[in-house]
């Protein structure tokens, strides 16, 4: 692998475990307010058979001094560009949770447009991109935004009581919510990339029926996996989720 601009690539892409002999890569995209470190356990579990590339968005953790990116489309453009810095012809699959699922769809669209179709798209905790709900969490005050985070259990609730940490993370979280809540699927045909939708059976952000709408977004294979739990079902079912990913990428990883 060669990287013309390693500093820019490493700013966006975190490889927690080196896997130079892996035959397939998995690009992992965090949820709204999430960071690359969310996928450290995924990298631990899948390496060295699968190389995990976790995306670090601007505006959080070590990138908190950078301005956040305001739309899903612009974020997808930036990630697509960064991926283009790498001379690596190994297959690339994409896993995205919640906002990351829609972002993964948009990155896949861009990769397909330049002839680099992903091996698979795993869309977790999110309804199909063409479905729409009127949501305005990003317009709430800080207390309302914190209440949303607590209700989803996606952020360590101990941190939510720390005023200093809240001041650091709330702007990025609000920006992410604005980006995903104002997203509308652009015109264009479906992907050829196979899609696996993964959902908790009690997810307040997507019903199972809404998750089935991902089937309309591909001419390739489609599968739906339903797990017990809510929006962050994958915390309790990581082993099963990763087994499913491994099974579906087995043809590339062997």
C-alpha positions as CSV (number, residue, x, y, z in Angstrom):
1,X,0.0,0.0,0.0
2,X,1.3,3.4,-0.9
3,X,-0.1,6.7,0.4
4,X,0.8,9.9,-1.4
5,X,-0.2,12.0,1.5
6,X,0.1,9.8,4.7
7,X,-0.7,12.7,7.1
8,X,-4.1,13.4,5.5
9,X,-4.9,9.7,5.2
10,X,-4.0,9.0,8.8
11,X,-6.0,12.0,9.9
12,X,-9.2,10.3,8.6
13,X,-8.4,6.6,8.7
14,X,-7.4,4.8,11.9
15,X,-5.9,1.4,11.8
16,X,-5.8,0.1,15.4
17,X,-4.2,-3.2,14.4
18,X,-1.9,-3.7,11.4
19,X,-3.1,-6.4,9.1
20,X,-0.8,-6.3,6.1
21,X,-1.7,-9.9,5.0
22,X,-5.4,-9.4,5.1
23,X,-7.1,-9.9,1.8
24,X,-10.1,-7.7,2.4
25,X,-10.6,-4.4,4.2
26,X,-13.6,-3.1,6.2
27,X,-14.3,0.6,6.3
28,X,-16.2,1.4,9.5
29,X,-18.3,4.6,9.7
30,X,-19.5,5.9,13.2
31,X,-22.9,7.0,14.2
32,X,-23.9,10.7,14.9
33,X,-21.5,11.9,17.6
34,X,-19.4,8.8,17.3
35,X,-15.7,8.4,16.8
36,X,-13.3,6.0,15.3
37,X,-12.6,4.4,18.7
38,X,-16.1,3.0,18.7
39,X,-14.7,0.4,16.3
40,X,-11.6,-0.6,18.3
41,X,-13.3,-3.8,19.5
42,X,-14.2,-4.6,15.9
43,X,-10.6,-4.2,14.8
44,X,-9.5,-6.4,17.7
45,X,-11.9,-9.2,16.8
46,X,-11.4,-9.2,13.0
47,X,-7.7,-8.6,12.7
48,X,-5.6,-10.0,11.1
49,X,-8.0,-11.7,8.7
50,X,-9.8,-8.5,7.9
51,X,-8.1,-5.1,8.0
52,X,-10.4,-2.6,9.8
53,X,-10.2,1.0,8.7
54,X,-12.1,3.2,11.2
55,X,-13.1,6.7,10.1
56,X,-12.4,9.7,12.4
57,X,-14.8,12.6,11.5
58,X,-13.6,16.2,12.1
59,X,-14.8,17.9,15.3
60,X,-14.2,15.2,17.8
61,X,-11.4,13.7,20.0
62,X,-8.0,14.5,18.5
63,X,-9.8,16.4,15.6
64,X,-12.0,18.5,17.9
65,X,-10.3,21.7,16.9
66,X,-11.4,21.2,13.3
67,X,-14.7,22.4,12.0
68,X,-17.3,19.7,11.6
69,X,-18.6,19.0,8.1
70,X,-22.2,20.0,7.7
71,X,-23.8,17.6,5.2
72,X,-23.7,13.8,4.5
73,X,-22.8,14.6,0.9
74,X,-19.8,16.7,1.7
75,X,-18.6,14.1,4.3
76,X,-19.0,11.3,1.7
77,X,-17.0,13.4,-0.8
78,X,-14.1,13.9,1.7
79,X,-14.0,10.2,2.6
80,X,-14.1,9.1,-1.0
81,X,-11.2,11.5,-1.8
82,X,-9.2,10.1,1.1
83,X,-9.8,6.6,0.0
84,X,-8.5,7.6,-3.4
85,X,-5.1,8.5,-1.9
86,X,-4.4,4.8,-1.3
87,X,-3.0,2.6,-3.9
88,X,-4.6,-0.6,-2.7
89,X,-6.5,-3.0,-4.9
90,X,-7.7,-5.3,-2.1
91,X,-11.5,-5.5,-1.9
92,X,-13.2,-3.0,0.4
93,X,-16.4,-3.6,2.3
94,X,-18.2,-0.9,4.3
95,X,-19.9,-1.0,7.7
96,X,-21.8,2.0,9.0
97,X,-24.0,2.4,12.0
98,X,-27.0,4.8,12.1
99,X,-25.7,8.0,10.4
100,X,-22.8,5.9,9.3
101,X,-25.1,3.6,7.3
102,X,-26.3,6.4,5.1
103,X,-22.8,7.8,4.8
104,X,-21.7,4.3,3.8
105,X,-24.3,4.3,1.1
106,X,-23.2,7.6,-0.2
107,X,-19.5,6.5,-0.2
108,X,-20.5,3.3,-2.0
109,X,-22.3,5.4,-4.7
110,X,-19.1,7.4,-5.3
111,X,-16.9,4.3,-5.4
112,X,-19.2,2.7,-7.9
113,X,-19.2,5.8,-10.0
114,X,-15.4,5.5,-10.5
115,X,-15.4,1.8,-11.0
116,X,-14.4,0.6,-7.5
117,X,-17.6,-1.0,-6.3
118,X,-17.4,-2.2,-2.6
119,X,-17.5,-5.9,-1.9
120,X,-20.4,-5.3,0.5
121,X,-22.3,-2.7,2.4
122,X,-23.5,-3.4,6.0
123,X,-26.1,-0.9,6.9
124,X,-26.7,-1.0,10.7
125,X,-29.3,0.7,12.8
126,X,-30.8,2.8,10.0
127,X,-33.9,2.8,7.8
128,X,-33.5,2.8,4.0
129,X,-32.1,6.1,2.6
130,X,-35.3,6.8,0.6
131,X,-37.5,6.6,3.7
132,X,-38.2,9.9,5.5
133,X,-39.2,11.0,9.0
134,X,-39.6,14.5,10.2
135,X,-36.9,14.8,12.8
136,X,-35.4,17.9,14.5
137,X,-33.2,16.7,17.3
138,X,-30.5,19.1,16.1
139,X,-32.9,22.1,16.9
140,X,-33.3,21.1,20.6
141,X,-31.4,22.9,23.4
142,X,-28.5,21.2,25.0
143,X,-30.6,19.5,27.6
144,X,-32.8,18.1,24.9
145,X,-29.9,16.8,22.9
146,X,-28.4,15.1,26.0
147,X,-31.8,13.5,26.7
148,X,-31.7,12.1,23.2
149,X,-28.3,10.6,23.7
150,X,-29.3,9.0,27.0
151,X,-32.4,7.6,25.5
152,X,-30.4,5.8,22.8
153,X,-27.6,4.7,25.2
154,X,-25.1,5.4,22.5
155,X,-22.8,7.6,24.6
156,X,-21.3,6.8,28.0
157,X,-23.8,8.3,30.3
158,X,-21.1,9.1,32.9
159,X,-19.6,11.5,30.4
160,X,-22.9,13.2,29.8
161,X,-22.8,14.5,33.4
162,X,-19.4,16.2,32.9
163,X,-20.0,19.8,31.9
164,X,-16.6,20.3,30.4
165,X,-16.8,17.2,28.2
166,X,-20.3,18.1,27.2
167,X,-19.1,21.5,25.9
168,X,-16.5,19.7,23.8
169,X,-18.8,17.0,22.3
170,X,-22.2,18.7,21.9
171,X,-21.3,20.9,18.9
172,X,-20.1,17.9,16.9
173,X,-23.1,15.8,17.9
174,X,-25.5,18.6,17.0
175,X,-23.8,19.0,13.7
176,X,-24.1,15.2,12.9
177,X,-27.8,15.2,13.8
178,X,-28.3,18.2,11.5
179,X,-26.5,16.4,8.7
180,X,-28.5,13.2,8.9
181,X,-31.8,14.8,9.7
182,X,-31.6,17.1,6.6
183,X,-30.3,14.3,4.4
184,X,-32.5,13.4,1.4
185,X,-31.6,10.5,-0.9
186,X,-30.4,12.0,-4.2
187,X,-31.8,10.9,-7.5
188,X,-30.1,7.9,-9.2
189,X,-30.4,4.2,-9.5
190,X,-29.6,1.5,-7.0
191,X,-26.1,0.2,-6.2
192,X,-24.8,-3.1,-7.5
193,X,-23.0,-3.6,-4.2
194,X,-24.6,-6.4,-2.0
195,X,-26.3,-4.9,1.0
196,X,-26.9,-6.4,4.5
197,X,-29.3,-4.4,6.7
198,X,-28.9,-5.0,10.4
199,X,-31.4,-3.7,12.9
200,X,-32.5,-4.1,16.5
201,X,-36.1,-5.2,16.8
202,X,-36.9,-2.3,19.2
203,X,-35.0,0.4,17.5
204,X,-36.8,3.8,17.9
205,X,-34.9,5.2,14.9
206,X,-36.0,2.5,12.4
207,X,-38.6,-0.1,12.3
208,X,-37.9,-3.5,10.8
209,X,-40.1,-2.6,7.9
210,X,-38.2,0.6,7.3
211,X,-34.9,-1.4,7.4
212,X,-36.3,-3.6,4.7
213,X,-36.3,-0.6,2.4
214,X,-32.6,-1.1,1.9
215,X,-33.5,-3.9,-0.5
216,X,-34.5,-1.3,-3.0
217,X,-31.0,0.2,-2.9
218,X,-29.2,-2.7,-4.7
219,X,-29.5,-4.9,-7.7
220,X,-27.2,-7.3,-5.9
221,X,-27.9,-9.6,-3.0
222,X,-29.8,-8.3,-0.1
223,X,-30.1,-9.8,3.4
224,X,-31.9,-8.5,6.6
225,X,-30.6,-9.4,10.0
226,X,-32.8,-8.6,13.0
227,X,-31.4,-8.7,16.5
228,X,-33.0,-8.3,19.9
229,X,-32.5,-4.8,21.3
230,X,-32.7,-1.1,20.5
231,X,-30.7,1.4,18.5
232,X,-27.3,0.1,19.9
233,X,-28.3,-3.6,19.7
234,X,-24.7,-4.3,18.4
235,X,-23.2,-3.6,21.8
236,X,-24.9,-6.7,23.2
237,X,-24.6,-8.8,20.0
238,X,-21.1,-7.9,18.8
239,X,-20.1,-11.5,18.4
240,X,-23.1,-12.4,16.2
241,X,-22.7,-9.2,14.1
242,X,-19.1,-9.8,13.5
243,X,-19.7,-13.5,12.7
244,X,-22.2,-12.4,10.1
245,X,-19.7,-9.9,8.6
246,X,-17.0,-12.5,8.6
247,X,-19.2,-15.1,6.9
248,X,-20.3,-12.7,4.2
249,X,-16.7,-11.7,3.5
250,X,-15.3,-15.2,3.7
251,X,-14.9,-15.5,-0.1
252,X,-12.6,-12.5,-0.1
253,X,-10.7,-13.2,3.2
254,X,-9.7,-16.8,2.4
